[in-house]
Amino acid sequence: MNIHDIPSSNEAKVRYLDADFRVITPGTFVRCAITGTPIPIDELKYWSVARQQAYVDVQASLQAEREDGALPTQTG
């Protein structure tokens, strides 16, 4: 599915669980908490149970961890 094919009114509401998620309100996608990019439900791989957020890729997930203070930031 092409990101441009996803209608903006069809965003799902999801409860993120350990190793799984539950769709609360049906839809075709969720949004990345870091980038705002739509993520098709069938392509969702990265999320935080603690923050109840979805991430488009591992880099976005790591950025969220750093912003939350869960990981040290690298300097110079």
N, C-alpha and C positions, 0 to 999 in steps of 0.2 A: 504494500500500500504506500502510495506517495503521500508525503506529509501535506502537500497542497490539496490532496483529495479529501482531507478530513474536515468535515463541517465544524465550525466553532461552537455550534449549539448542541453538539453530541458528546460533551465531556462527561466521562464517568466519574462517580464518587466511589472511592475504594478504601477499604480497611486493610492496611498492610499487616501481615502476620509473619511469624518466623517461617521462612521457606515457602510461603504461599501468600495469597491475598484474596480478599472477598469483595466482589462488586456489590456495593450498596445501592447505587443508582446506575442503571445501565447506560452505557455509552460506548463509543468506539476508541476513545483515547483518554489519557491523563496528561497533565503538563509537568515537565521537569521543574522542580522547585528552584533550581539554579539558573537555567537558561530560558525557561518558559516555552521550550520546544514541545510540541505535541508528541506523545509517545503512544503508538497504537497499543491497545491492551494486549494483543497477541505477541507483541515484541517487548513487553515490560520485563526487564531483568534485574534492575537495580532499584532498591528502595530502602528506607529506614523505618524500622518498626517504632523506634523511640520517638522520632520526629514526625512519623506518618507522612513522609514525603517520597515522591518518585524522582528518579534521576535518569536522564537520557543515556548516560554512559558512566564508566568507572571514574573518569576524570571529574565529572560533576559530583559524583558520590564522594570522592576524596575532598573536593573543595568544600562540600557541606560539612564533612567531618572536621576539617581545619577551621572553618568559620565557627563551628560549635565548640572549638577548643579541645576536641577529642584527639587530635593529632598535632604534633609540633609543626611549626612552620619552618621552612628552610630559609636560611639567610646566606647571602654572598658566597 
